[in-house]
């Protein structure tokens, strides 16, 4: 699931679906989609020891610090920094549900992961936690996979934000 296509496609579609409500420019949504795959550039450092740096070097909360600060302090063009934050966060969430990420690297060198599956026998498998390596957690052929749960969480969050914005606008009229 954590292919480049999915890392771009899923957040771009979500942003385009909600772009009217959030007053986002669809050209900026497309142009900034590079940030949806930016964390995977750490793949090129994957075999450096003592810790493989893929899903570590650029897959941590510290990657969000600058765009988040710019979003908070910017007086104009805030939506650009909001889009960048969304792309980075969606990448982290998708990878969190597909093997995990080093969320606090380099301060903390362990992997945070979540795995939620509903198998064909309708037996749920829910695992989460911290490990010392990227997880390969499949238990069988899932009906609902972990990455689909991650996508649902992103959609629910964005839907909630959008509904709140609509409610806020109607309340102020």
VOMIFI-686287 format. One record per residue (C-alpha): residue number from 1; residue in three letters; x, y, z. Coordinates in Angstrom, 2 decimals. Each point is the difference from the previous one (the first is absolute). Last residue first. Layout:
N
REC    nr   rest        c1        c2        c3
REC   NUM    ALA         X         Y         Z
...
***
This chain:
173
REC    nr   rest        c1        c2        c3
REC   173    UNK    -23.81     34.81      9.24
REC   172    UNK      2.63     -1.09      2.55
REC   171    UNK     -1.81     -3.27      0.79
REC   170    UNK     -0.12     -0.98     -3.68
REC   169    UNK      3.77      0.49     -0.33
REC   168    UNK      0.80     -1.91      3.20
REC   167    UNK     -2.27     -2.89     -1.01
REC   166    UNK      1.65     -0.22     -3.41
REC   165    UNK      3.46      0.09      1.60
REC   164    UNK     -0.99     -2.68      2.54
REC   163    UNK     -1.37     -2.19     -2.78
REC   162    UNK      3.30      0.34     -1.89
REC   161    UNK      2.10     -0.80      3.06
REC   160    UNK     -2.14     -3.07      0.74
REC   159    UNK      0.24     -1.18     -3.62
REC   158    UNK      3.77      0.45      0.11
REC   157    UNK      0.29     -2.09      3.13
REC   156    UNK     -2.38     -2.66     -1.30
REC   155    UNK      1.89     -0.22     -3.29
REC   154    UNK      3.39     -0.33      1.71
REC   153    UNK     -1.39     -2.63      2.38
REC   152    UNK     -1.57     -1.92     -2.90
REC   151    UNK      3.30     -0.01     -1.87
REC   150    UNK      1.76     -1.37      3.07
REC   149    UNK     -2.69     -2.69      0.38
REC   148    UNK      0.55     -0.90     -3.65
REC   147    UNK      3.73     -0.28      0.72
REC   146    UNK     -0.70     -2.50      2.75
REC   145    UNK     -2.04     -2.29     -2.18
REC   144    UNK     -3.68     -0.75     -0.11
REC   143    UNK     -0.79     -3.35     -1.58
REC   142    UNK      3.46     -1.23      0.93
REC   141    UNK      1.76     -2.99     -1.56
REC   140    UNK      2.06     -1.45      2.80
REC   139    UNK      1.87      1.19      3.08
REC   138    UNK      1.97      2.86     -1.59
REC   137    UNK      2.39      1.77      2.40
REC   136    UNK      3.21      0.78     -1.78
REC   135    UNK      1.36      2.49      2.52
REC   134    UNK      2.78      2.56     -0.36
REC   133    UNK      2.54     -0.56      2.77
REC   132    UNK      0.63      0.62      3.73
REC   131    UNK     -3.69     -0.14      0.76
REC   130    UNK     -2.58      2.29      1.55
REC   129    UNK     -3.67     -0.66      0.20
REC   128    UNK     -3.04     -1.00     -1.89
REC   127    UNK     -1.75     -3.22     -0.92
REC   126    UNK     -3.62     -0.63     -0.82
REC   125    UNK     -1.06     -3.16     -1.77
REC   124    UNK     -3.73     -0.36     -0.38
REC   123    UNK     -1.55     -3.40     -0.67
REC   122    UNK     -2.60      0.36     -2.68
REC   121    UNK      0.93     -3.41     -1.52
REC   120    UNK      1.14      2.00     -3.02
REC   119    UNK      2.43      1.89      2.21
REC   118    UNK     -0.63      3.48      1.35
REC   117    UNK      3.32      1.77      0.26
REC   116    UNK      1.43      2.77      2.14
REC   115    UNK      3.73      0.56      0.26
REC   114    UNK      1.56      2.99      1.72
REC   113    UNK      3.70      0.76      0.27
REC   112    UNK      2.50      2.20      1.85
REC   111    UNK      3.59     -0.97     -0.76
REC   110    UNK      2.83      0.60      2.47
REC   109    UNK      3.01      2.32     -0.11
REC   108    UNK     -1.13      2.85      2.25
REC   107    UNK      1.64      3.44     -0.35
REC   106    UNK      1.08     -0.60     -3.61
REC   105    UNK     -2.81     -0.96     -0.83
REC   104    UNK     -3.28      0.78      1.79
REC   103    UNK     -2.49     -1.81     -2.27
REC   102    UNK      2.33     -2.74     -1.25
REC   101    UNK     -2.74     -1.36     -2.24
REC   100    UNK     -2.25     -3.03     -0.14
REC    99    UNK     -0.65     -3.06     -2.14
REC    98    UNK     -2.93      1.13     -2.09
REC    97    UNK     -2.28      1.87      2.43
REC    96    UNK      2.69      2.46      1.08
REC    95    UNK      0.91      0.31     -3.68
REC    94    UNK     -3.45      1.33     -0.89
REC    93    UNK     -0.02      2.29      3.05
REC    92    UNK      3.45      1.41     -0.78
REC    91    UNK     -0.91      0.71     -3.62
REC    90    UNK     -3.26      1.64      1.08
REC    89    UNK      1.94      2.22      2.39
REC    88    UNK      2.43      1.15     -2.69
REC    87    UNK     -2.78      0.80     -2.47
REC    86    UNK     -2.13      1.73      2.64
REC    85    UNK      2.90      2.14      1.22
REC    84    UNK      0.77      1.05     -3.59
REC    83    UNK     -3.66      0.86     -0.62
REC    82    UNK     -0.12      2.07      3.19
REC    81    UNK      3.21      1.79     -1.03
REC    80    UNK     -1.61      0.98     -3.30
REC    79    UNK     -3.29      0.88      1.74
REC    78    UNK      1.79      2.56      2.14
REC    77    UNK      0.62      2.14     -3.09
REC    76    UNK     -0.20      3.18      2.04
REC    75    UNK      0.52      0.77      3.67
REC    74    UNK      2.39     -2.84      0.56
REC    73    UNK      0.79     -0.71      3.67
REC    72    UNK     -1.88     -3.28      0.52
REC    71    UNK      0.48     -1.45     -3.48
REC    70    UNK      3.68      0.97      0.05
REC    69    UNK      0.38     -1.78      3.34
REC    68    UNK     -1.72     -3.09     -1.42
REC    67    UNK      2.13      0.05     -3.16
REC    66    UNK      3.19      0.27      2.12
REC    65    UNK     -0.87     -2.60      2.65
REC    64    UNK     -1.55     -2.68     -2.22
REC    63    UNK      3.24     -1.80     -0.89
REC    62    UNK      0.68     -0.20      3.75
REC    61    UNK     -2.96     -2.33      0.34
REC    60    UNK      1.91     -2.80     -1.69
REC    59    UNK      0.11     -1.77     -3.36
REC    58    UNK      2.86      1.97     -1.60
REC    57    UNK      3.00     -1.74      1.64
REC    56    UNK     -1.90     -2.96      1.42
REC    55    UNK     -2.24     -1.77     -2.52
REC    54    UNK      3.14     -0.92     -1.94
REC    53    UNK      2.98      0.74      2.26
REC    52    UNK      1.05     -3.57      0.70
REC    51    UNK      1.46      0.29      3.51
REC    50    UNK      3.67     -0.58      0.89
REC    49    UNK      0.53      0.21     -2.97
REC    48    UNK     -0.71      1.50     -3.41
REC    47    UNK     -2.03     -2.35     -2.16
REC    46    UNK     -3.06      2.15     -0.70
REC    45    UNK      1.68      3.33     -0.72
REC    44    UNK     -1.55      0.24     -3.48
REC    43    UNK     -3.32     -1.03      1.54
REC    42    UNK      0.11      3.25      1.98
REC    41    UNK     -1.54      1.58     -3.09
REC    40    UNK     -3.19     -1.73      1.10
REC    39    UNK     -0.88      2.96      2.25
REC    38    UNK     -0.45      2.23     -3.08
REC    37    UNK     -2.80     -2.12     -1.44
REC    36    UNK     -3.00      2.08      1.09
REC    35    UNK      2.15      3.14     -0.16
REC    34    UNK      0.13     -0.35     -3.79
REC    33    UNK     -3.78      0.53      0.07
REC    32    UNK      0.70      3.74      0.31
REC    31    UNK     -0.74      0.69     -3.66
REC    30    UNK     -3.25     -1.99      0.02
REC    29    UNK     -1.48      1.68      3.08
REC    28    UNK      1.38      3.33     -1.21
REC    27    UNK     -1.86     -0.44     -3.29
REC    26    UNK     -3.16     -0.98      1.88
REC    25    UNK      0.07      3.28      1.95
REC    24    UNK     -1.38     -0.67      3.45
REC    23    UNK     -3.06      1.77      1.39
REC    22    UNK     -0.53     -2.55      2.79
REC    21    UNK     -3.54     -0.82     -1.08
REC    20    UNK      0.94      0.09     -3.69
REC    19    UNK      3.17     -2.03      0.49
REC    18    UNK     -1.71     -2.82      1.93
REC    17    UNK     -0.12     -2.57     -2.79
REC    16    UNK      3.23      1.38     -1.50
REC    15    UNK      1.79     -0.40      3.33
REC    14    UNK     -1.20     -3.59      0.39
REC    13    UNK      0.90     -0.85     -3.60
REC    12    UNK      3.48      1.47      0.45
REC    11    UNK      0.46     -1.85      3.31
REC    10    UNK     -0.88     -3.42     -1.50
REC     9    UNK      1.74      0.35     -3.36
REC     8    UNK      3.41      1.20      1.16
REC     7    UNK      0.89     -2.56      2.65
REC     6    UNK     -1.97     -2.59     -1.94
REC     5    UNK      2.02      0.52     -3.16
REC     4    UNK      3.29      0.06      1.89
REC     3    UNK     -0.77     -3.44      1.36
REC     2    UNK     -0.79     -0.57      3.65
REC     1    UNK     -2.79     -2.43     -0.71
***
